[in-house]
Structures are given as structure tokens and as C-alpha cells.
């Protein structure tokens, strides 16, 4: 299921940089049934009916849909456990299958939370210049009311899905975005068929040649994003999956338009610094993972002027 995306297309400071992994099937949370229906009458197995039919075409991944993806309306979703907990979202492992057949796929379900948190960290600087049209919604989000927090959670989910969809279509190495529904994003699961998830880059210890190959992938991916006018905004070894020699970019709700955002160059510089320092700390040789050099490359790709005061 985890195919090559390029063929097909210091201190941890941020919330998503500090994931907490728990044993699968512990703290299991049941999936909701269809909206407005508290029963599971007629459900042959699993925790809920597939939500595929509830998402409109713009809330689904790019066509053509991958052959591994189960899109039958008769499918059911079964939660297999939690993959990662975070301060703003949790990621669960799901199996979507058609009962009585061999049609099945594993998905990662990322669910943003709202009511448990007074505010989403860092949203102001990332969403600068982005507003919804309704002034009432803007006020609710600014005041962090219960309704406002729910709106923010939905906006983060929608923003991340839209970002993944665009990056996937442009051939960048991201998991295939299956669908978004409210505060839940379903993604291609990167890992083994038995549910063993791909590790974060930060959890790996690649040797010299492999480290150099991974560095080349990082430079290529960040350069491609910069050419599109984007910075990841939170790039680090904790937001990259390493799987069978291939890196996958994850956690992109804060994707920054470096042209529209007045601090766009700053985000490019910070992404460059975070990854370059990680590779330098792992002893990458033969290629210099210099933060300033990478920042200059990314600014040039994005059409931005170099920062005369230094990239950070």
C-alpha cells in the first residue's frame, strides 16, 4: 500500500513533535455510527458503516482512486487501536473492509479535538491573512468559544486535507488523502499489512549511505514545496515517516503560503534549520547539511530574497 510517492506522484518545541505512542487496542474508543443515528442496526461487523458515502467529491482524495482503497458503500470501519496521541489530534488505525469479501484496507484516522482544549497552539501565526467570510464565525474563533473551537478544529482538518490533496497531486511524498469528514481525516496507512506503522525519521538510526539518500529526499521534497510557494511550517524529523528507504511528509495542517504570509521566508528558514541540524547531528558526511545553504535554496525556489540578517 505504501508506494513510492516520487514515482507516483535540538529541542522539540512543537506539539506534534512530541508524540505519545501507546500499545494498540488499549484505551480503545468506539467509532460513532452515522450522524443522527445512535444505533448500529444492520451492521454486519465492525464499529460503523464506512463514511465514504458521507463525503462529497471535494472531500475525497484525487482521482483515480488507488486500487487498494475500499470505496464500496457496503464496507464497514473497525478501529484497531491508537497510533499516536497529541495535544490537538489523535491518530487511530482503522480497517475498512467489505464483509464477506477479501476487499480490505488499512487507514490512519486523524481526529482533531476541540472541546478539550482552550485553544489550538500556534494557529495565529500560521493562519495570518486567512479568514472565513462570516464575521460571526471569525468572532467565535477569535474568542475561543465552544463553537469557535469546534470551527477551528474543522478548519484545521479541512486545511490539512486540502494541503495533502494538493501535495499528492503535485507528486510530493505524502500519504494518499482518502477523505475528510468534519474533524476526521482518513489517510493511507504507511506501514506493514499487520498494522505495524512506519517509524518517524527521528526514531530511526540510518547508516551513512542511507542517511545521504534520505537527506537528498528531504532537499528534493522541500525544494518542490518551495517551488509551489509553500513551507511546511513545522518541518522536523518528527514530521517525516521513514519506510523502506522512502520518506513521507506528514502533519501539514499549518502549510504556509510563503508569498501571502508576511513571515513566509521565516518559515522556510526554520524548516531548513530543523532538518539540516538533525542530519548534521547524525553525522552526515560527504554532503554538507548546512542550514543557511538549504534556506537559501528554498528561498530561491520560492522566488524570495535572501534574508540579509541570517536565516534564523
N, C-alpha and C positions, 0 to 999 in steps of 0.2 A: 504494500500500500504506500510505503514511503519511497517515492520515486525521486530521481534527481531533478531538482527544481530548475537548474540551469539548462538541462536537456529539454525539459518540458516547459518549459517556460522560463588597590589601596583600601579603602573602607567602603563598605556597601552603604550607600546613602539613601537609596530609594526603596519604597515599599515592596515593589515586585522583585527587588534584588535580594530579598530575604525570605525565600520560600520555605515553607514548612511541609515536609513530606511525611505522610502517615501510612501505616500499613493498610493495604487495600481491604475493603469490607469492614473497616472499623468506622464508627460514627456514621453509619450509613444513613442517608437521608432519602426518603421516598420521593420519587418524581411525582409532580402533580398530574392529575388527569386533565382532560380537555377543559379549557376555560368555561366556567359556568356549569360544569358537571363534576360533582364530587364523587361520583361512583365510577367503578371500573366494569360495569355490566357489559358482558360480551367480550371482555378482554381475554384472549386465549392464553396468554402468558405475559411475562414482563411487568413493568411498572406503569406504563402508559402507552397509549397509541402513539405512533410516530407523529411528530409535529410537522412533518414535511408539508402536508396539505394546508397548514395554517399560515405558512409564509407565502407572501406574494412573490412574483418573479424577481423583483428588485431586492428581495430579502434572501435570495438564494445565490449560490455560487455561480461562477461563469459557466456558460455552455461552451463546448459539450460537457455534460456531467461525466465525471470519471466512471469507468465501468464497474469499479468496486463499490460505488456509492449505492446504497439501497434507497430507492425513491418510491417504492410501492406504497400505496396508501394503507395496505393491509398489514404493514410492518408494525412492530412494537419496539419500544425502547426499554432496555433493562440497565439499571445503574449497577456498576460493578465495584465501585469504591471511589475514593478521593485520591487524586494525583498530587494536588498542591493546594495549600491554603494561603491566602494573602489577606491584607488589610482591606482591600477593595473588591476582591473577586476570589472565588474558589474554582478549581478545575476538577471535574469528575470524569471518570472513564465510563462510557456508555457502549452497550452493544445494541445495534439496530438490526433486527432480523425479521424475516417473513416466516411466521410459524408454519411448520410442516414442510419447509423447503430448506435448501442449503444457502439461500441468499442471506448474507450477514456481513456486517462491517463494524469495526470499532471506531468510535468517535470520541473526541475530547470536548466536553461541555464546559465552557467557561461562563460562570454566572456572577454577574456584578451584584453587589449588595448595596442597599441604600439606607434602610431604616436603622440598621445597627450603627451607623456612623454619622457623626455630626457634619462631616464634610469630606470631600474627596481631596486628598493631598495633591498639591501642585497643579490643580486644574486651571487656576487663573492665568499663569504664565503661558501654558500650552494653548489655551483656548482664546488668547488675546485676539480680539478682532472678529471672533466668531460669536454670533448671537442668533437666537431664534427670532422669528418675526413677531411673535406675540409678546407684547410688553408685560402682560400678566405672568407669562412663563418666565421671562427674564427676571422679574422681581422675585418670584418664588425661588428660583435657583440662587439668586444673589443672597436672599435671606436664609437659605438653607432650611426652609420649612420642610415638613414631612413630604409634601407634594413636590417641593423643589428638589429634594434629594432623590426622589424616585425619577424625576425628569432627568437629573444629572446622570443617574445610573443607566437609563435608557439611552441617553445621548452618548455616553462612553461606549456602550455596546455597539450602537449604530456606527459610531466613528471608527471603532476598531474593525468592524466587519467591512465597512467601505474601504478602509485602508488596505486590508488584506486582499480584498477583491481586486483592487487596482494593482497592487504589487504583484499578485499572482498573474494577472493578465499581461503584465509587462515582463514576465519571465523571471522575477526575483524569487529567491528560495524561501518561500513561506508555506506553511501548511495550507492545503486547499480549504477555503472558507465554505463550509457546507450551507449554513443558513443562520439567520438571526431572527429571534422572536422575543420582543421585549428586552429583558436584561440578560438573555441567554444566547451565547454564540456557540454553534456546533462547528467543530473543526476536524480536519483529517487528523487521525491519531498517528503520531510518528513513534514507531516502536515495533516490538515483536507481536505476532499474532496472539501470543498468550497474554498480552496486556502489559508486558514489561516496557515501560516508557523509555524513550531516548533520554540520556542524561543532558543536563546543562553543560555547556562548554566548561564552565568553572568547576565542574565535578570530574573532569577528565584530566588525564596526565599524558598528553600526546608526546611522542618522541620527536627528535629533530626534524626528520623529513616530513612526518605527518604535521608537525607544528607549522612548518613552512607552507604546506599545502593549505592548511586551514587559514593561515594569515592571508594568503593570496585570495581565498574565497571571501574573506571579510572585506578586503580592499575592493574587490570587484563588486560586491553587493552594496557597500556604502557609496561607492562611486556611481553605480547605477541609480540608486535612490537620489543622490545629489543631482544627477542629470535630469531627473523627473521633477526636481525642485523641492525635495523632501529631506528632512533629517529624521532619524528615528526618535530622537528626543530623550531617550533613556537607554541608549545602547551600552551594553556591558556583556561580560562573559556569562551573566545570568539570564540574558535575554536572547541567547543563542542555543539551539539544540544541536548536539553533535551526534550524528547517526551514520555509521558505516562510511565514514570519510566525507560526509556531506553536512554542511551547516544549514540550519533553518532559523530564520529570524522569527521571533515571537514577541508577544506583548507590545502591540503597536497602537493602542488607543490614543496616544499622545503624538502621533505622527505630525511633524511640524512643516508647514508651508514656509520655506525659508525666505521666500520673496515677500509674502504678505505679512509675515510676522516680523516686527521690527528687531527682534533678537534672534532672527534666523541663523545668522552667522555664528552666534554664540553656541547654538545647539549643535551645529556641525562640528565646531571646535571641541565641544565636550564629548560628543560621540567618538571623535578621533582619539582624544586623550584617553578615554576609558579603555578602549580596545587595545590601543598601542601599548599602553603601560602594562596591561595584562600579558600580552605576548612577550614584551621585553622581560617581564618578571619570570617568565617560564624559560628564558634562555634562548630565544630565537636567534639563530646565527645565520650568517650569510646574507641576510636581508635586514636592514635597519628599521625596526618598528618605531620610527621617530614620530611622536605626537604632532610636532609642528609641521613635518613634511606631509603627513596624512591630512592634517587640517587644511593645508594649502591646496592639496589635490582636490579635496572635497569642495572647497570654496570655488576653485577654478571650474570644476564640473558644474556647479550650480550657477556660475556666472556672477559670483560675488567678489568684491575686492578683498584682498588680504587684510587681516587685522594688524595694523601697524603697532599696536600696543602689545601684541602677543596673543596667541590663540586662547589663553586662559589666564 
